[in-house]
């Protein structure tokens, strides 16, 4: 059974930092492209960052220079390090694991940036 589980969300002040974790089980993690998406109320889900099995990284324009997406294949975990957070970063953050037609999502974790 495949499980993708996010953790680390919460409330943070503008300018602060937060690290999300996504642990996957039931898959050969190292083969998968791992991605973070987010969805704010009333908006479409958007790509935040992705990292391929070869380490190729792509960031959404709104987070470039502020977020990073390291992965640890030994721990079957991908992270989202978020720095210089802004109120506009408030959203539910979802983790995605993709390998060709195999596509798995986590349940999401809420991030709220507010003073």
N, C-alpha and C positions, 0 to 999 in steps of 0.2 A: 504494500500500500504506500502510495506516494504522499508525503506530507511536506508542505512548505509553510513555515511558521515565522512570522515577523515578531519582533519585540523591540522595546526601547523607546517607543513613542511617549509623548507627554506634553506638559506645558513648559514653555521656555520664553524668556524675555527677548525682545528684539536685540540683535547683536550677539546673542548667545549661541551655544553649540549643542549639538545632540548627535548621538550615534545610534543608528538603527542596525539591528542584526536580522538576518534571515537564514534560518537553518533548514536545510532540505534533507529528507531521508527517503529511501526507497528508489533512488535514482543513482546513476553513476555521475556524480556531481561534476567531476572534472570535464565531462563532455558537453555540459550545458552552457549556453549563454544565459547569464543571470542579469536581471534588470530590475530597476525600481521604477515604478510609476506612481503618480499621485492623482487624486481627484478632489477638487475643492467643491463645496456646495454650488450647484447650478452650473458647473463647468464640466467639460469633457475630461476623461482620463488622459493624462499626458505622460510621455516618457521623461523621466528625470535623469537616469543614467543607466548604461548597460556595459557589461564586460563579457567578451567572448571567452571561449576556452583557451584561446591563444593570447589573451590579455589585451585585446584591442578594446579600447574604451571610447564610449560616446556619451556626451553630456547634452542635456537640453540647454538651450541658449540662456534661459533665465537662471541657471545654477552654475554656469561655467565660472571657475575661479573661486567658488565657495564650497562646493561639494566634491567629495571623492568617493570612489567605489572600489575599495580593495576586496579581494576574495582570498579565502584560505581553504584550499582544496583538502587539506588534511583534516579540517574540521567541518567540511561540507557546509560552509557558511560564507555568505557575502554580507558586506557591511555598507552602510551609507553614512559617511562622516559629513555632517552638515555644520558649516561654520557661517558666521555673519548672518544669522537667520533674520528674516524679514516677515512682517505680518502676512505678506503675500505667499509665504511658504506654508501657511496653514492649510492642511488637507489630510485626507486619509492616504497613507502611503502603502502601496502594495508591492510585494515581491513576486517576480515571475521567473520561472525556469523553463527554458525552451531548447529543444533539440529536434530539429526538423518538425514533424507533425506532433510531437509530444510537447504539450504546453500545459504548465501547471501554475496555479495562482495561490497565494496565501490569502488569509482572511482580512488583512489590512491592519494597520496600526495608526492611531490618530496622533497627529502632530499639531499643536496649537502654539502659535507665536503671538504673544500678547503681553502688554505691561499691566 
